[in-house]
Amino acid sequence: GDFAFLDETIPFYEKDKAGNPLETGTVFEHIQRGLSFTRRDTGTHGLPLLGFADWNDTINLARGAESLFSAHLYGRALTEFIALLKHLERDSAEWEAAYGEMKARVEQNAWDGEWYVMYFDHDGTPVGSHKNQYGQIHLNGQSWAVLSGFASPERAKQAMQSVYEKLNTKFGLKLSTPGYNGFDPRYGGITTYPPGAKENCGIFLHPNPWAMIAETMLGNGDRAYEYYAQINPAGKNDLIETYESEPYVYPQNILADEHPQFGLARNSWLSGTASWCYQAGTQWILGIRAEYDGLRIDPCIPSNWKGFHAARKYRGKFVKISVHNPRGVCRGVKKMLVNGQPVTGNLVPAAITEQEIKVEVWLD
């Protein structure tokens, strides 16, 4: 709720020889210029250019390649920015048009039949397609198609089903499959690892919570929690001879089923997984997340949970939440009471003045 932050002035990256910034701008201007850059920095299909790499810094395609991951990040950022503009009662038409144009390009060019491609090479060749010998499907290309909102409901469901069928293992979701078998300069660093290791078809934990969030957005609480539980370090005590990592911290990666040491974890602490699993667990599975107008409570839990209790602070207020699931569903708020009064929209209004708030939620 601290909107004054948007008016703070901060420097841009470029500096003169003395180390002084060449330009400064407000936080709001930084956001606008970042989005404007991505909007115009596009390739043959009108998708964002890859540059050296996107999140997967081991995929290094030739100059001119396009990244669907960057397209989806852009889409998600636009969604956030449009919501901010509407809350501030500013015109969002330009950015809604930008969102629509990128969504259309993704849907027109990137659908591969049962999932989305991950890249287009400089010559227009898809990467992450059934046409490829290796790396036919990439996890991030599917989960982020849901997170960005670019995927139609039907394609979103099919893409995540393909993830479950082709990338899921008992130790977590693989980043892609099948693994590259030998160095190939067309793709770069990903091919320097053996199949099933690290970015080459390994179980890279950082993207797993993105799939959890995507499944909750589709209403699949059982599958979201399955993904959560199977990479939870606290559940590895009985597997420590295979796992070989601390059962109280996420590793960066686990060797996948194409590797002879399937289940072996490496590079503990070196990961953003914990913070993302916290978000996936609290904001999307438990469904408790802050918005501009209040605290949204929209659980998407396993169907065998009878409910749960939670508490959190929200803008100086203490909120105690009880969720009841008598009919064994994953998602769908039937009734919600805030301090005994019914509310609509699954929202604890930010305008409530009481310092302690009791919330009762029933699913159906």
Phi, psi and chi 1 to 4 in degrees:
 res  aa     phi    psi   chi1   chi2   chi3   chi4
   1 GLY       -    5.0      -      -      -      -
   2 ASP   -91.7   81.2 -178.6   12.3      -      -
   3 PHE   -77.8  -12.2  -64.2  100.6      -      -
   4 ALA   -63.5  -22.7      -      -      -      -
   5 PHE   -57.8  -33.5  171.5   67.2      -      -
   6 LEU   -63.9  -22.1  -64.6  170.2      -      -
   7 ASP   -95.8   -1.1  -62.7  -38.8      -      -
   8 GLU   -67.9  142.7  -70.2 -171.1   15.7      -
   9 THR   -97.5  128.5  -59.9      -      -      -
  10 ILE  -136.3  155.3   54.9  176.4      -      -
  11 PRO   -77.3  154.7   27.0  -34.4      -      -
  12 PHE   -83.2  170.9  -74.3   92.5      -      -
  13 TYR   -68.8  -41.6  178.6   78.8      -      -
  14 GLU   -66.4  136.8  -71.7   83.0    0.6      -
  15 LYS  -127.5  158.8  -59.2  175.4  177.5   62.7
  16 ASP   -83.9 -175.9   61.6   21.0      -      -
  17 LYS   -64.9  -23.5  -67.4 -178.6  179.2  179.6
  18 ALA   -85.5   -2.2      -      -      -      -
  19 GLY    89.3   10.0      -      -      -      -
  20 ASN   -90.5  141.3  -59.8  -49.5      -      -
  21 PRO   -64.9  139.8   22.6  -33.2      -      -
  22 LEU   -74.3  -30.0  -65.4  176.7      -      -
  23 GLU  -142.9  154.7  -81.1 -170.4  -87.1      -
  24 THR  -129.3  163.9   60.9      -      -      -
  25 GLY  -165.9  164.6      -      -      -      -
  26 THR   -70.9  161.8   64.4      -      -      -
  27 VAL   -56.3  -41.5  171.6      -      -      -
  28 PHE   -59.9  -40.8 -168.7   83.4      -      -
  29 GLU   -68.0  -38.2 -175.1 -178.4   -3.7      -
  30 HIS   -57.8  -44.6  -82.4 -103.4      -      -
  31 ILE   -60.8  -49.3  -63.7  170.5      -      -
  32 GLN   -59.8  -44.7  -73.7 -175.1  -55.6      -
  33 ARG   -70.2  -34.3  -73.6  174.3   62.4  168.8
  34 GLY   -63.1  -45.5      -      -      -      -
  35 LEU   -66.0  -39.5  -68.8  169.6      -      -
  36 SER   -64.4  -37.9  -64.7      -      -      -
  37 PHE   -60.2  -49.5  171.8   83.3      -      -
  38 THR   -64.9  -33.8  -56.4      -      -      -
  39 ARG   -61.5  -35.5 -172.3  179.2 -172.1 -177.7
  40 ARG   -99.9  -15.2   67.3  176.4 -177.5  -90.0
  41 ASP   -89.1   71.4 -171.8   48.4      -      -
  42 THR  -125.3  165.7   55.4      -      -      -
  43 GLY  -110.3 -152.0      -      -      -      -
  44 THR   -58.9  -38.8  -56.1      -      -      -
  45 HIS   -91.8    6.1  -62.2   89.8      -      -
  46 GLY    77.3   15.9      -      -      -      -
  47 LEU  -100.2  155.9  -57.2  169.7      -      -
  48 PRO   -59.0  138.6  -26.0   35.4      -      -
  49 LEU   -67.5  144.4  -69.3  171.2      -      -
  50 LEU   -72.0  -39.3  173.1   63.7      -      -
  51 GLY    69.1 -145.7      -      -      -      -
  52 PHE   -66.7  -42.4  173.9   77.6      -      -
  53 ALA  -172.4  164.6      -      -      -      -
  54 ASP  -104.1 -143.3   54.0   24.5      -      -
  55 TRP   -54.0  -41.1  174.1   87.8      -      -
  56 ASN   -82.0   90.1 -169.0  -23.8      -      -
  57 ASP   -76.4    7.0   57.5    7.5      -      -
  58 THR   -99.1   -4.7   68.2      -      -      -
  59 ILE   -98.5  109.2  -64.3 -176.5      -      -
  60 ASN  -123.7   87.4  -44.0  120.2      -      -
  61 LEU   -87.2  169.3  -55.2  178.4      -      -
  62 ALA   -67.4  158.4      -      -      -      -
  63 ARG   -55.1  132.1 -172.9 -178.8 -175.8   89.4
  64 GLY   105.3  -10.5      -      -      -      -
  65 ALA   -67.1  152.7      -      -      -      -
  66 GLU  -115.8  148.2  -62.7  164.4  -67.4      -
  67 SER  -118.0  119.1  164.9      -      -      -
  68 LEU   -70.8  -29.8  -90.5  -63.0      -      -
  69 PHE   -61.7  -45.4 -172.5   79.8      -      -
  70 SER   -64.2  -35.2  -66.0      -      -      -
  71 ALA   -61.6  -42.5      -      -      -      -
  72 HIS   -72.2  -37.4  -67.1  -51.4      -      -
  73 LEU   -59.8  -42.7  -70.5  176.5      -      -
  74 TYR   -60.4  -44.4  170.1   68.5      -      -
  75 GLY   -62.3  -42.2      -      -      -      -
  76 ARG   -65.5  -41.8 -175.9   69.1 -175.4 -176.9
  77 ALA   -62.1  -40.3      -      -      -      -
  78 LEU   -63.0  -40.7  -77.3  171.6      -      -
  79 THR   -58.7  -44.9  -60.0      -      -      -
  80 GLU   -65.1  -41.8  -61.1  -85.3   -6.0      -
  81 PHE   -69.0  -40.4 -169.6   49.6      -      -
  82 ILE   -62.4  -42.4  -69.4  165.7      -      -
  83 ALA   -61.5  -39.2      -      -      -      -
  84 LEU   -64.8  -46.6  173.5   61.7      -      -
  85 LEU   -59.9  -42.0  -69.7  172.1      -      -
  86 LYS   -65.7  -38.1  -71.2 -176.7  174.9 -179.5
  87 HIS   -65.8  -36.3 -177.9   77.1      -      -
  88 LEU   -81.7   -0.1  -63.1  173.9      -      -
  89 GLU    58.5   43.7  -62.3 -177.8  -17.1      -
  90 ARG  -110.2  160.1  -59.2 -173.2 -172.0 -177.8
  91 ASP   -68.3  126.1 -175.9   17.5      -      -
  92 SER  -114.7    7.5   61.8      -      -      -
  93 ALA   -59.4  -42.1      -      -      -      -
  94 GLU   -59.7  -42.4  174.9 -172.4   -4.4      -
  95 TRP   -78.7  -30.0  -58.2  104.9      -      -
  96 GLU   -66.2  -36.8  -68.8 -179.1   67.9      -
  97 ALA   -65.7  -40.7      -      -      -      -
  98 ALA   -62.2  -40.8      -      -      -      -
  99 TYR   -63.0  -46.2 -178.9   89.5      -      -
 100 GLY   -62.2  -38.8      -      -      -      -
 101 GLU   -69.1  -38.4   69.6 -172.5   14.8      -
 102 MET   -73.1  -37.2 -172.4   58.9   70.4      -
 103 LYS   -59.8  -43.5  178.6  177.1 -179.3  177.7
 104 ALA   -62.8  -40.2      -      -      -      -
 105 ARG   -65.8  -41.5  -66.9  168.7 -170.4  170.0
 106 VAL   -63.0  -49.5  169.6      -      -      -
 107 GLU   -66.0  -32.8  -72.9  -69.4   76.7      -
 108 GLN   -75.2  -36.2  179.4  178.9  -11.5      -
 109 ASN  -108.4  -26.0  -64.1  -62.3      -      -
 110 ALA  -102.7   -9.6      -      -      -      -
 111 TRP   -75.0  130.1 -176.0 -115.0      -      -
 112 ASP  -106.7    4.1 -162.4   55.8      -      -
 113 GLY   116.3  -47.7      -      -      -      -
 114 GLU  -131.2   -5.2  -65.5 -177.3   -5.6      -
 115 TRP  -162.6  176.4   59.3   82.0      -      -
 116 TYR   -96.4  143.6  -72.5   92.8      -      -
 117 VAL   -69.8  164.2  -57.7      -      -      -
 118 MET  -104.1  -31.8 -167.7   63.4 -170.0      -
 119 TYR  -146.8  162.9  -54.4   93.8      -      -
 120 PHE  -119.9  127.5  -74.0  101.5      -      -
 121 ASP   -69.0  172.8 -150.8  -18.4      -      -
 122 HIS   -57.4  -26.9   67.3  -70.9      -      -
 123 ASP   -97.6   10.6   58.6    2.3      -      -
 124 GLY    89.6   -1.2      -      -      -      -
 125 THR   -69.5  128.7  -57.0      -      -      -
 126 PRO   -72.3  146.6   25.9  -33.1      -      -
 127 VAL  -122.4  127.9  177.4      -      -      -
 128 GLY    93.5   37.9      -      -      -      -
 129 SER  -125.2  155.4  165.8      -      -      -
 130 HIS   -62.4  -15.6   71.5  -79.3      -      -
 131 LYS   -75.0  -19.0  -60.1  174.8 -177.2  177.7
 132 ASN   -81.7  150.1  -57.2  133.2      -      -
 133 GLN   -74.0  -40.1 -177.9  178.9    5.3      -
 134 TYR  -123.4  161.1  -55.6  112.3      -      -
 135 GLY    56.4   47.8      -      -      -      -
 136 GLN   -72.4  -31.1  -65.7  176.5  -13.2      -
 137 ILE  -136.9  136.4  177.1  172.9      -      -
 138 HIS  -118.5  134.1  -71.5 -113.0      -      -
 139 LEU   -57.4  -48.5  173.3   58.3      -      -
 140 ASN   -64.3  -28.9  -71.2  -21.9      -      -
 141 GLY   -67.3  -21.1      -      -      -      -
 142 GLN   -96.3  -50.7  -42.4  -40.3  -46.6      -
 143 SER   -62.1  -41.0   58.6      -      -      -
 144 TRP   -77.0  -19.2  -85.7   92.7      -      -
 145 ALA   -65.0  -29.8      -      -      -      -
 146 VAL   -79.8  -46.0 -179.0      -      -      -
 147 LEU   -62.2  -34.4  -91.4   63.6      -      -
 148 SER   -77.0  -20.9   68.1      -      -      -
 149 GLY    81.4    5.1      -      -      -      -
 150 PHE   -73.6  -31.3  -75.1  163.8      -      -
 151 ALA   -73.5  136.1      -      -      -      -
 152 SER   -65.2  159.6   67.6      -      -      -
 153 PRO   -55.0  -41.5  -27.4   35.2      -      -
 154 GLU   -67.2  -45.2  -62.6   78.3   14.2      -
 155 ARG   -69.6  -35.8  -72.7 -178.8  174.3 -179.7
 156 ALA   -59.9  -46.1      -      -      -      -
 157 LYS   -63.3  -43.9 -177.7  178.7  178.8  180.0
 158 GLN   -67.2  -41.3  176.1   58.1   59.8      -
 159 ALA   -62.4  -43.6      -      -      -      -
 160 MET   -73.2  -27.7  -67.3  -52.5  -63.4      -
 161 GLN   -67.4  -37.8 -178.7   62.0   25.4      -
 162 SER   -63.6  -37.2  -65.3      -      -      -
 163 VAL   -58.7  -47.6  165.0      -      -      -
 164 TYR   -63.0  -41.3 -170.9   72.7      -      -
 165 GLU   -76.5  -33.1  -66.8  172.8   -0.1      -
 166 LYS  -109.0  -22.3  -63.5 -178.8  177.0  -65.5
 167 LEU  -118.4  -12.4  -63.0  177.2      -      -
 168 ASN   -82.0  138.1 -167.5   37.4      -      -
 169 THR  -134.6  170.5   77.6      -      -      -
 170 LYS   -67.6  -15.3   63.2 -177.6  179.3 -179.8
 171 PHE  -104.6    3.3  -67.4  118.6      -      -
 172 GLY   132.7  175.8      -      -      -      -
 173 LEU   -84.0  131.5  -69.4  164.8      -      -
 174 LYS   -75.0  153.2  -61.1 -174.9  -70.9 -173.1
 175 LEU   -72.9  -31.1 -162.5   53.3      -      -
 176 SER  -165.5  176.4   60.5      -      -      -
 177 THR  -166.0  153.2 -160.4      -      -      -
 178 PRO   -74.6  162.2   28.1  -33.6      -      -
 179 GLY   -72.9  146.0      -      -      -      -
 180 TYR   -64.6  138.7  -66.7   93.4      -      -
 181 ASN  -116.0   79.9 -169.6   12.7      -      -
 182 GLY   114.2  152.8      -      -      -      -
 183 PHE   -64.9  134.9  177.7   65.8      -      -
 184 ASP  -136.1  111.2 -171.7  -26.5      -      -
 185 PRO   -63.5  -16.4   21.7  -32.7      -      -
 186 ARG   -66.7  -27.6  -67.7  175.9  -61.6  173.7
 187 TYR  -110.9  -18.6  -57.4  108.3      -      -
 188 GLY    85.2 -141.8      -      -      -      -
 189 GLY   -60.1  -28.6      -      -      -      -
 190 ILE   -58.1  -30.5 -171.1  172.7      -      -
 191 THR   -85.7    2.4   64.9      -      -      -
 192 THR   -87.0   -8.6   63.9      -      -      -
 193 TYR  -100.1  151.0  -59.3  109.8      -      -
 194 PRO   -70.2  157.2   24.5  -33.1      -      -
 195 PRO   -55.6  133.0  -25.9   34.9      -      -
 196 GLY    91.7   -0.6      -      -      -      -
 197 ALA  -112.1  134.2      -      -      -      -
 198 LYS    47.7 -130.6  -65.8 -160.4   69.7  170.2
 199 GLU   -70.3  -14.6  -73.0   92.5  -14.7      -
 200 ASN   -88.5   74.2 -173.3   16.6      -      -
 201 CYS    72.9   16.5 -171.0      -      -      -
 202 GLY   -82.5  171.1      -      -      -      -
 203 ILE   -87.8   91.0  -59.3  166.7      -      -
 204 PHE   -88.3  117.5 -139.4   87.5      -      -
 205 LEU   -73.0  -30.3  -90.2   67.2      -      -
 206 HIS   -52.8  -41.9 -164.4  167.4      -      -
 207 PRO   -78.6  -11.9  -13.6   29.2      -      -
 208 ASN   -60.2  -44.9  -86.9 -114.4      -      -
 209 PRO   -65.5  -24.3   16.4  -29.2      -      -
 210 TRP   -63.8  -36.7  -62.8  -26.9      -      -
 211 ALA   -69.5  -36.2      -      -      -      -
 212 MET   -59.2  -47.3  -60.6  170.3 -157.6      -
 213 ILE   -62.0  -44.0  -65.4  169.9      -      -
 214 ALA   -58.8  -42.1      -      -      -      -
 215 GLU   -65.9  -37.1  -69.6  -68.7    0.1      -
 216 THR   -66.8  -35.2   66.4      -      -      -
 217 MET   -64.6  -24.9  -65.9  175.1   74.0      -
 218 LEU   -92.9   -1.3  -61.3  176.6      -      -
 219 GLY    85.6   13.6      -      -      -      -
 220 ASN   -97.2   75.4  -61.8  -29.8      -      -
 221 GLY   -65.7  -35.7      -      -      -      -
 222 ASP   -62.7  -45.7  -72.0  -37.1      -      -
 223 ARG   -71.8  -37.8 -170.7  167.4  -70.7  176.4
 224 ALA   -59.4  -43.8      -      -      -      -
 225 TYR   -72.4  -33.2 -173.0   72.4      -      -
 226 GLU   -58.2  -46.1  176.7 -176.0  -11.5      -
 227 TYR   -63.9  -38.6  -69.2  161.0      -      -
 228 TYR   -63.4  -47.7 -177.2   91.8      -      -
 229 ALA   -69.5  -34.6      -      -      -      -
 230 GLN   -77.0  -11.3   65.5 -168.4   11.7      -
 231 ILE  -111.9    4.4   67.3  166.6      -      -
 232 ASN   -66.9  116.9 -174.0   -5.4      -      -
 233 PRO   -58.2  -30.8  -21.6   32.4      -      -
 234 ALA   -66.4  -14.7      -      -      -      -
 235 GLY   -95.0   10.4      -      -      -      -
 236 LYS  -102.9    5.5  -54.1  -63.8 -175.4 -176.0
 237 ASN   -56.7  -39.9  -80.3  -43.7      -      -
 238 ASP   -82.9   -0.8  -64.8  -24.8      -      -
 239 LEU  -116.6   16.1  -58.3  168.0      -      -
 240 ILE   -64.9  -26.6 -153.9   67.7      -      -
 241 GLU   -67.5  -29.1  -66.1  -60.8  -36.0      -
 242 THR   -90.0  -42.9  -61.3      -      -      -
 243 TYR   -74.1  -43.6 -173.7   64.8      -      -
 244 GLU    55.6   31.5  -69.9 -170.3    8.6      -
 245 SER  -134.9  160.6 -172.4      -      -      -
 246 GLU   -61.5  134.5  -53.9   95.6  -41.2      -
 247 PRO   -84.3   26.3   31.3  -34.6      -      -
 248 TYR  -135.0   11.7   47.3   81.6      -      -
 249 VAL  -152.0  145.6   60.9      -      -      -
 250 TYR   -75.4  136.8  -73.6   99.2      -      -
 251 PRO   -80.2  167.8   31.1  -34.0      -      -
 252 GLN   -72.4  -40.6 -179.5 -158.6   55.0      -
 253 ASN  -151.6  159.8   66.3   90.5      -      -
 254 ILE  -129.1  135.6  -59.6  171.6      -      -
 255 LEU   -64.5  134.4  -64.5  174.8      -      -
 256 ALA   -94.1 -174.3      -      -      -      -
 257 ASP   -74.2   -7.1   49.8    3.5      -      -
 258 GLU   -86.0   -4.4  -71.2 -171.6   46.3      -
 259 HIS  -105.7  143.2 -163.7  -76.7      -      -
 260 PRO   -65.1  -19.2   18.3  -30.5      -      -
 261 GLN  -104.8   43.0  -68.0  173.4  -73.8      -
 262 PHE   -49.7  125.0  178.1   37.4      -      -
 263 GLY   101.6   -7.0      -      -      -      -
 264 LEU   -79.2  124.1  177.5   66.8      -      -
 265 ALA   -96.6  148.4      -      -      -      -
 266 ARG  -144.2  160.0  -79.0  -65.6  179.8  -99.3
 267 ASN    61.1   51.2  -63.4   -8.5      -      -
 268 SER   -64.4  152.0   58.3      -      -      -
 269 TRP    75.7  -22.3  -58.0   98.2      -      -
 270 LEU   -89.2   68.8 -174.6   67.0      -      -
 271 SER  -167.3  150.8  177.2      -      -      -
 272 GLY   -91.8   12.3      -      -      -      -
 273 THR   -61.4  -42.8  -53.2      -      -      -
 274 ALA   -59.7  -46.4      -      -      -      -
 275 SER   -66.6  -36.6   58.7      -      -      -
 276 TRP   -72.3  -37.1  -87.4  106.4      -      -
 277 CYS   -66.3  -33.8  -78.7      -      -      -
 278 TYR   -62.1  -45.2  178.1   76.6      -      -
 279 GLN   -63.8  -46.0  -70.7 -165.1   50.5      -
 280 ALA   -60.2  -42.1      -      -      -      -
 281 GLY   -71.4  -46.4      -      -      -      -
 282 THR   -85.8  -44.3   58.9      -      -      -
 283 GLN   -85.2  -23.1  -63.9 -175.7   25.1      -
 284 TRP  -119.5  -42.4  -63.7   95.4      -      -
 285 ILE   -76.2  -56.0  -64.1  176.8      -      -
 286 LEU   -69.3  -27.6  -60.3 -175.1      -      -
 287 GLY    76.5   28.2      -      -      -      -
 288 ILE  -107.6  106.3  -56.1  168.0      -      -
 289 ARG  -143.2  141.6   54.0 -173.2 -179.6  -90.2
 290 ALA   -77.5  138.6      -      -      -      -
 291 GLU  -130.0  174.6  -63.0 -177.8   -1.1      -
 292 TYR   -61.4  -38.5  -66.3  122.2      -      -
 293 ASP   -96.9   -0.9  -63.3  -37.9      -      -
 294 GLY   161.0 -168.9      -      -      -      -
 295 LEU  -101.4  112.6 -171.2   64.0      -      -
 296 ARG   -78.6  134.0  177.9   77.5   57.4 -168.0
 297 ILE  -126.5  101.9  -57.7  177.4      -      -
 298 ASP  -140.1   74.0 -176.2   22.1      -      -
 299 PRO   -65.7  149.9  -17.9   30.7      -      -
 300 CYS  -136.8   86.7 -173.2      -      -      -
 301 ILE  -109.8  167.3   58.5  176.7      -      -
 302 PRO   -59.9  142.8  -22.0   32.4      -      -
 303 SER   -64.6  -21.3   55.6      -      -      -
 304 ASN   -87.8   -0.1   61.7    1.6      -      -
 305 TRP   -77.8  131.4  -78.0   16.9      -      -
 306 LYS   -82.8   -4.9  -61.8  -56.6  180.0 -175.9
 307 GLY   141.9 -168.9      -      -      -      -
 308 PHE  -164.8  165.5   64.2   87.9      -      -
 309 HIS  -120.1  142.2  -59.8  -79.8      -      -
 310 ALA  -149.1  159.2      -      -      -      -
 311 ALA  -143.9  143.2      -      -      -      -
 312 ARG  -156.4  159.3   68.9  154.9  -72.0  172.3
 313 LYS   -91.9  141.3  -70.5 -176.9  177.9  179.2
 314 TYR  -141.3  110.1  171.9   69.7      -      -
 315 ARG    50.7   48.6  -61.4 -170.2 -175.5  179.2
 316 GLY    83.8   -4.2      -      -      -      -
 317 LYS  -103.7  152.3  -56.0  176.2 -179.7   70.8
 318 PHE  -105.8  118.2 -172.9   70.8      -      -
 319 VAL  -111.8  121.2 -174.2      -      -      -
 320 LYS  -105.5  124.9  -64.3  179.0   68.1  175.0
 321 ILE  -120.7  132.2  -57.8  162.4      -      -
 322 SER  -124.4  123.4  -63.7      -      -      -
 323 VAL  -112.5  132.0  173.4      -      -      -
 324 HIS  -118.6  135.5  -48.8  -79.8      -      -
 325 ASN  -130.5   65.8 -171.6   23.3      -      -
 326 PRO   -67.3  -24.7   26.1  -35.0      -      -
 327 ARG   -98.6    0.4  -63.6  172.9   61.8   86.4
 328 GLY    67.6   51.6      -      -      -      -
 329 VAL  -108.3  170.4  -59.8      -      -      -
 330 CYS   -92.3  -37.1  -70.3      -      -      -
 331 ARG  -153.6  151.5 -172.5 -177.4 -169.2 -174.2
 332 GLY   127.6   98.0      -      -      -      -
 333 VAL   -78.2  118.6  173.5      -      -      -
 334 LYS   -86.8  -42.0  179.3 -179.8 -178.7 -179.2
 335 LYS  -149.1  143.6 -177.7  173.5   69.3  171.4
 336 MET  -141.8  127.9 -179.7  166.9  152.2      -
 337 LEU  -113.8  133.1  -58.2  178.2      -      -
 338 VAL  -117.2  113.9  176.7      -      -      -
 339 ASN    50.4   42.5  -71.7  -17.5      -      -
 340 GLY    84.2   -5.2      -      -      -      -
 341 GLN  -108.2  134.6  -60.3  -61.4  -47.1      -
 342 PRO   -67.2  142.1   23.3  -31.8      -      -
 343 VAL  -129.9  158.9  -62.5      -      -      -
 344 THR  -109.8  159.1   58.9      -      -      -
 345 GLY    79.1   13.0      -      -      -      -
 346 ASN    56.8   31.5  -51.2  -10.2      -      -
 347 LEU  -124.5  128.0 -163.6   70.8      -      -
 348 VAL   -85.0  108.4  179.9      -      -      -
 349 PRO   -60.6  138.0  -21.7   33.5      -      -
 350 ALA   -65.3  -21.4      -      -      -      -
 351 ALA   -77.7   -7.8      -      -      -      -
 352 ILE   -59.8  134.3  -70.3 -179.7      -      -
 353 THR   -93.4  -20.2   57.0      -      -      -
 354 GLU   -62.4  142.4  -68.8   93.4  -26.5      -
 355 GLN   -81.1  -24.3  -67.6  -58.0  -60.8      -
 356 GLU  -119.5  127.1  -69.5 -165.2    6.4      -
 357 ILE  -124.6  128.7  -57.3  170.3      -      -
 358 LYS  -107.4  127.2 -177.6  178.4  179.6 -178.2
 359 VAL  -121.6  129.4 -178.2      -      -      -
 360 GLU  -117.4  130.6  -65.5  -83.0  -23.1      -
 361 VAL  -129.7  133.9  178.6      -      -      -
 362 TRP  -118.7  132.0  -73.8  -95.6      -      -
 363 LEU   -97.1  156.2  -56.8 -178.2      -      -
 364 ASP  -155.8      - -168.7    5.5      -      -
